[in-house]
Amino acid sequence: MIVQPNIPFFRLTKELWPVITLVTAYSIAISVVDVEFRLESKVDGLATLPGALIGILLAFRTNACYHRWWEARILWGKIVNDSRSWVRQVLEFATPSVPNGLAKPDRQLVRMSHRQIAWCYTLTRSLRGQDPFVDVEAMLPDDELAQLRNQKNVPNAILLNQAGDLRDLRNSDRIDSFQLVRLEDTLSRLTDSMGGCERIRNTPFPQSYQLWIKYLIYLFIIFLPFAFVELPAIGLILVSVPIAVGFLIIDRVATYLEDPFVHRVSSTPMLTLSRTIEINIRQMLDEQDLPPMMEPVNGVLY
């Protein structure tokens, strides 16, 4: 996610420069032909009517893609809150009381807390199509890691292991039935958030709609200079090129927002959020060796 307040234009259009160069060269060529042969625009509104139509289609697509991006951010906001709630409830319900508060959590509760950290990292890597075990090998016991390596959906398997420890806590009477229901509710909310993220990732924006918009934009750019042949040559270039570039940039922004989990500058900062969750949970466990907060890289949080 871009956190830099002022984004340089070159960086915003980095991937578009080959197309922008081609559009500029095309506009220059039309202006040269216009100077030589005195072209005339035979159709009034040659640029206005198609431009308005394409603008409406682009606005619809950009708005739909933004909703996907925003929903992904909302889901990860829920993951942050429910991860904190899960560990707080586990520690509050299952840790015995002592005169000055709660006793230190035992190995099982620490394992459940660390497992929640691992769940966030594995979910992040899975949504990005990366190795889910990159950040978690030190957080989980070797036997559990071996069991998880045989799973196709690692985050879901981790939640199942959480449920197994939850059952053990109830069977050993460390939590009562009401506390079990509360913890199970939190676990279900985590599952719902994971499912929401997977739904967004596995349901791409309709490709036919996306392709037709691109074709219409390129067709519009081809005819755009002819709408301004009444202007001087330099005016034709200075008007047609910015309009074309504007349509291309909006289309590219929509493409970036379409999949909020791909490793791009506009993606949901899942690694940063996972690190925040890790720090919060480790502090709840009174651990002193905390990882540093994620810092922006060239104005971007990943």
N, C-alpha and C positions, 0 to 999 in steps of 0.2 A: 504494500500500500504506500502510495506517495505521500510523504509528510512534509516535503519541501514546499514552502509557500509560493515561491516563484520558480516555475519550471521553464528552463530555456527553450525557446522555440525549436532550436535544432534538435534537442533531445526529444521533444514531443513528436517531431516529424521524422525521427531518425530512420525508421523503416520505410518511409514514404519518399525519401529523396530521389531514388531512381525514377519513380512515377512522376514526381514533381518536375524533375529535369526533363522528362519526356513531354509532359504537358506544356512546359515553357517553350521547348523547342518547337512543338506543334503550333503554339500560338504565334511564335515568331515567324514560322513558315507561312501561316495564313496571312499575317500582316504584310509580309513581303509580296505575296500574291496579290493582296488587296492594293498595295501601292502600284504594282505593275499593271493590273487589269481593272482597277476600280470596281471591285465587287459591290453588289447592292443586296441588302437584306430584303427579300421579297415577301417575308411573312412577319407581320407585326406580332410581338409577344413571343418570338421564337425561343427566348430564354425564360421568360416569365412563367408561362403556363407549365412547361415540363419541370422547371425548377421548383415551382410550388408543389406539384404532385410528388416529386421525389423527396422534397423536404418533409412532406407529411408522412411518407413511408419511412423515411429515416428517423423522424421523431418517434413514430410508433415503435420501431425496432430498438432505438436507443433507450426509450423508456422501459420496454420489456426487459432488455438486458440489464438495465440499472436495477430493476426490481429483483432480478436474480442475484446480483451482487449484494444488494442490501439485505436480502433474505439470508444469504450466507453469513453476513456479518452479525445479524440478529441471532442466528443459530449458534455462532461461536460465542456471542455474549452469554447465551444460556449455558453453554458448556463451561465457561469460566465460573459462573455463579453456582451451577450444580456440582462442579468439581469441589469447590470450596465447601459447599453444603454437605456433600458426601463425607468428606474427611472430618468436618466438624461434628457431624452426627455420629460417625463411627467412634471418634474419640470421646465424645460426650456420653454416649450410651454404654459403651463397652469398657471404658476405663474406670476402675474403682475410685471412689472418693477418698480423699485423705484430708486431714485437718486444714491444710493450706490450699486446698483446691483438688485437682485431679492428679493421680499418680502418673508416672511416666508410662507411655503406651508400651505394651509388650511387643514381641517380635511379630506376632500375627497382625496387630493393628498397624505397625509400621509397614509391613509387607502390603497390606491393603491400601495404605496411603501412597506408597511408592508405585503400586500398580496403577493407581489413578493417574499419576504423572505419566507413566509409560503409555497409558491408554491415549492420552492427549497427543503424545508424539507419534504414536503409531497411526492414529487417525489422520494426523497431518500428512505423514509420508504416504499413506495409502491413497488419500484424496489427490495427491500430486503424482501418483504413479511411481513412487520411489520405494526403496527398500525400507520396510517399516521398522527394521531393527537397528537403524543407524544410531539412534540416540538413547536406546533403552537397555542395552546389554548389562550395564552396571546396576540397573534398578530392579531386575527380576532374578530370582534364583535360577540356577542352571537347568534344573529339571523342568521348570515352567517354560523357560526359553525353548528347550527342546520340544516340548509339547506344542508350543505356539508356532514353531517353524513348519509344522505339518498342516496348519490351518490356512485356508484361502482368505478368510476374513479375520485378520489378527485382532483388530479392535473389538469385534463381536465376541471372539473367544476370550479376550481379557475380561469383558463384562460377565461372561459365564463363570470365570474363575472367581470374580468378586462375589457372585451369587453363591458359589460353593462355600466361601469363607463366611458369608452371611448366614448360611444354613448352619455351619458349625457353631457360630456364636449363639444362635438360638438353641441348638441342641444341648449346648453346655450351659444354658441358662444365664449367659452373660448379657443377653438382651431379652426383653419380654416381647409379647406378640404385637403390642402397639408400636414399639420401637422397630420391630421387624418390618411392619407395614410402612412406616415412615422412610426407612432406608430403601425398601423396595420401590417406593414411589420415586425417590431420587434416582435410583438406578434405571427406572423406566423412562424418566425424563432424559437421561443421558442417551438411552437407546433411541428415543424419538429424535433427538438432535442429530445423532449419527445418521439415522435413516433419512432425515431431511437433507443433510449434506450429500449423501449418496444419491438421493433423488435428483438434486441439481446437477451433480457431476454426470450422472448416467442419462440425463434427458437433455440432449443438446438442442439449441435453438434450431427451428426448422431450416434445413440447409437450402431447400428450394427457394424459400422466401429470401434468405440471405443472398443467394446467387443472383436472383432476379434483380434485387436492389443494386448489386454491384454492376450488372450488365446495364441497367438503366443509367447509373451514374456515368459509366464510361461512354455510353451513347450520348448522354447529355453533354459531356465534356467535348466530344467530337464536334457537335453542332454549335457549342457555345460561342466560339470566336466569330462565327458568321452573324450572330446577333448584334455584334458591335463593329461591323465593317464601316459604319458611317463615321466612327471615331478616327482620329489620327492613329497611325500605326502604334505609337508608344502607348496611346490610350487603350487600344484594343488589348495590348499585352497586360497593362497594369490593371485592367478590369477583369478580363476573362481568367487570368491565372489565379488571383486570390479567390474568386468564386469557386473555381474547380478545386483548389486546395482545401477550401473550407468544407466542401462536400466529402472529400477524401478523408479529412481528419475526423469528421463526425462518424463516418463509416468505420474508421479504425478504432475510435473510442468504443463504439458499440461492440466491436469484435473483442476488445480487451475485457469489457464488462461481462461478456457472454458466459465465460467460464471463470468464476471467481477463485478457483482452486489451482489453476495452472500456475506454474512458477514464473509469474510476470511482475512487472513493477506495480500493476494495478490490482494484484490478487489480494485476497484476504490474508492478513499477516498472521497466519496460523502458528508459525514457529515462534514469533514474538509472544503471542498469547499463551502458547504452551510453556514458554520459559517463565512468563508471569505466574502461571498456575503452579509451576514447579517451585518457584521461590516462595509463594504464599503457603504451599503445603509444607515445605521443609521448615518454614518458620513456625507453623502450627505444631510441628513435631519438636520444636526447640533445637533444631539442627543449626550448627554454626557455619558449616562449610557450604555457603550458598553460591550458586553460579551467578555471574554478572547479568544484569539486564541486557537485552538485545538492543544494540544501537543502530540507528539508520545507516545504511550503506548508500552513499551518494544520494541521500535524501529519501531512501526507500526502506521501509520495514518489510521483512519477509516472514 
